[in-house]
């Protein structure tokens, strides 16, 4: 029976297992801490799964809730799975800090993605 639970748990989405928000809509501190631990542990598969499940506005909220040193790590570790449109959800100063820290190639790829999405 425990085996059955593990299978069911592994097929549940990350956000079902680890809810992002409190009932009032605030981001759960535990969620941010788990993401931060994943960034520091370079848990790319977990981070990519989380990013894939988040709407760009939620991803923007998550980035804003992270410590500044973790923000760039999230973008770098999730690579092509990162939705650069989430940066539009951030304050200008936070967005600029992130863009300044990223490699120019990463920023260029993200901008290309935005341009092609807008063209569709």
Buried (B, 14 or more C-beta within 10 A) or exposed (E): EEEEEEEEEEEEEBBEEBEBEEEEEEBBEEBBEBBBEBBEEEBBEBBBBBBBBBEBEBBBBBBBBBEEEBBBBBBBBBEEEBBBBBBEBBEEEBBEBBBEBBEEEBBEBBEEBBEEEEEE
